[in-house]
Amino acid sequence: MPTVEERELARLRAMTAEEKLRVSDRLWREARALARAAVAQRHPAWSSEQVTAETRRLMSGGRA
């Protein structure tokens, strides 16, 4: 019986490039939304612009 990892790898290998791109885009958007929510929770007094700027900085590896 294949392991969970082996089944997942087979599923990923069977995906088209377009499917992989859609999955990666969805994951990126979800990560960005989670990061934004975390920043907003840590800094409730910040404006939306400040939260956005910090989220961008975090999502770019802290370089922006």
Stockholm file with secondary structure:
# STOCKHOLM 1.0

chainA/1-64         MPTVEERELARLRAMTAEEKLRVSDRLWREARALARAAVAQRHPAWSSEQVTAETRRLMSGGRA
#=GR chainA/1-64 SS CCCHHHHHHHHHHHSCHHHHHHHHHHHHHHHHHHHHHHHHHHCTTSCHHHHHHHHHHHHTTSCC
#=GC SS_cons        CCCHHHHHHHHHHHSCHHHHHHHHHHHHHHHHHHHHHHHHHHCTTSCHHHHHHHHHHHHTTSCC
//
